[in-house]
Amino acid sequence: MSKRIVALAPLAGFTESAFRRLSRELGANLTWTELVSADALLAKGLDLPNSYVSAAERPIRFQLHGYDEKKLAKAAELVLTKIRPDGLDLNAGCPAPKVLKTGGGAALLGDLPRLFRLARTLSEISHGFGVDFSVKFRLGLKEDQLEKIAETLLKAGVDILVLHPRTAKQGFSGKARWERIKDLAILAKGKAQVYGSGDITCLKDLGIFFGETKAQGVLIGRAALTRTWIFAEWKLAQEFELNFYGRLSLLRKLDFYLSEYRSQEERLRILKTFAPKFLKSMPYKRKFLPLILKAKDFEFFWKGLEYWAETCR
Ligand SMILES: Cc1cc2nc3c(=O)[nH]c(=O)nc-3n(C[C@H](O)[C@H](O)[C@H](O)COP(=O)(O)O)c2cc1C
């Protein structure tokens, strides 16, 4: 059971170094960067804060998105040389209009010959650097085309197929179709590993997921934001709750990790994106959260949270 991979999913706007580190510390076996555009990376380099990777969050997979084969290849070489992630990943699942209009993300599922070329090239480059290559994708752009997509990726030499079993058109509506992860695991058996993503909310779900799908790994996305200790629950095989102070201590730890590479102004902005997630189900949220989110400085932010915590005692 423990050999199964329980990873932090890529979450744009959240899975930067500090949160990846916190997730690893709590028990995630693997972390993922958010999608990074090959174009942006070539234009701006790797000095941006969201490209920062510390040793504590490894093993880590670096996710690229793009459309142009040469640019993606160049970006991959840069990342593999400078950051040395434990694996490279191509995004073929993002349904955001601004990504789709570049021809990248889930738009690649509508152009399988291109997907094949990109996957083959990135696969060869990754193997040249001694790391494995994965593609994270959906069932299709508008319709379920899993079998065709899987055949394309397997032919291209992809090592890990990472499926979020909804179509791009579906966005996050409906339920993730775990039975399609099982279908993929059967198709890929002996050729590639299969990881699944979608709708894990608690420890019980993890057991059901692995039982039903036979996947080698799972990625936890939204639940990692509101229940980050789900990784510890998996590791301990024990469900438990965290009270307000427990959640606050996670937020403080996140801030400590942010302080390694972010300015104070940025830290406050980022903490304000995490606080509503970490404290999602806490009492008096409607009363205190809006005040805390208006905080102009650190002192007000933390004092407000302490006051809220006292009220919840
Ligand atoms: C806010 C947000 C940002 C996301 N960003 C990315 C991303 O950068 N790359 C990616 O492959 N998937 C991204 N996803 C998809 C997740 O990795 C995951 O596949 C999806 O949320 C389903 O898993 P869940 O039900 O555990 O959240 C994002 C999802 C959310 C909610």
The ligand as an SDF file (V2000), in Angstrom:
LIG
                    3D

 31 33  0  0  0  0  0  0  0  0999 V2000
   -6.9580   26.2320   -8.8930 C   0  0  0  0  0  0  0  0  0  0  0  0
   -6.5440   25.0740   -9.7590 C   0  0  0  0  0  0  0  0  0  0  0  0
   -5.3730   25.1740  -10.5140 C   0  0  0  0  0  0  0  0  0  0  0  0
   -4.9570   24.0990  -11.3260 C   0  0  0  0  0  0  0  0  0  0  0  0
   -3.7940   24.2120  -12.0210 N   0  0  0  0  0  0  0  0  0  0  0  0
   -3.3400   23.1550  -12.7510 C   0  0  0  0  0  0  0  0  0  0  0  0
   -2.0900   23.2160  -13.4190 C   0  0  0  0  0  0  0  0  0  0  0  0
   -1.3470   24.2170  -13.3590 O   0  0  0  0  0  0  0  0  0  0  0  0
   -1.7160   22.1290  -14.1480 N   0  0  0  0  0  0  0  0  0  0  0  0
   -2.4880   20.9840  -14.2280 C   0  0  0  0  0  0  0  0  0  0  0  0
   -2.1060   20.0220  -14.8840 O   0  0  0  0  0  0  0  0  0  0  0  0
   -3.6580   20.9100  -13.5890 N   0  0  0  0  0  0  0  0  0  0  0  0
   -4.0870   21.9440  -12.8450 C   0  0  0  0  0  0  0  0  0  0  0  0
   -5.2690   21.8390  -12.1530 N   0  0  0  0  0  0  0  0  0  0  0  0
   -5.9880   20.5400  -12.1540 C   0  0  0  0  0  0  0  0  0  0  0  0
   -5.5760   19.7020  -10.9170 C   0  0  0  0  0  0  0  0  0  0  0  0
   -4.2230   19.3420  -10.9610 O   0  0  0  0  0  0  0  0  0  0  0  0
   -6.4240   18.4230  -10.7830 C   0  0  0  0  0  0  0  0  0  0  0  0
   -6.1750   17.5790  -11.8690 O   0  0  0  0  0  0  0  0  0  0  0  0
   -7.9180   18.7290  -10.6960 C   0  0  0  0  0  0  0  0  0  0  0  0
   -8.1490   19.7990   -9.7970 O   0  0  0  0  0  0  0  0  0  0  0  0
   -8.7370   17.5160  -10.2450 C   0  0  0  0  0  0  0  0  0  0  0  0
   -8.2760   17.0570   -9.0050 O   0  0  0  0  0  0  0  0  0  0  0  0
   -9.0100   17.4270   -7.5950 P   0  0  0  0  0  0  0  0  0  0  0  0
  -10.4340   17.0140   -7.7020 O   0  0  0  0  0  0  0  0  0  0  0  0
   -8.1970   16.6460   -6.5930 O   0  0  0  0  0  0  0  0  0  0  0  0
   -8.8870   18.9170   -7.4100 O   0  0  0  0  0  0  0  0  0  0  0  0
   -5.7260   22.9180  -11.3810 C   0  0  0  0  0  0  0  0  0  0  0  0
   -6.9150   22.8290  -10.6300 C   0  0  0  0  0  0  0  0  0  0  0  0
   -7.3100   23.8740   -9.8200 C   0  0  0  0  0  0  0  0  0  0  0  0
   -8.5620   23.7320   -8.9910 C   0  0  0  0  0  0  0  0  0  0  0  0
  1  2  1  0
  2  3  1  0
  2 30  2  0
  3  4  2  0
  4  5  1  0
  4 28  1  0
  5  6  2  0
  6  7  1  0
  6 13  1  0
  7  8  2  0
  7  9  1  0
  9 10  1  0
 10 11  2  0
 10 12  1  0
 12 13  2  0
 13 14  1  0
 14 15  1  0
 14 28  1  0
 15 16  1  0
 16 17  1  0
 16 18  1  0
 18 19  1  0
 18 20  1  0
 20 21  1  0
 20 22  1  0
 22 23  1  0
 23 24  1  0
 24 25  2  0
 24 26  1  0
 24 27  1  0
 28 29  2  0
 29 30  1  0
 30 31  1  0
M  END
$$$$
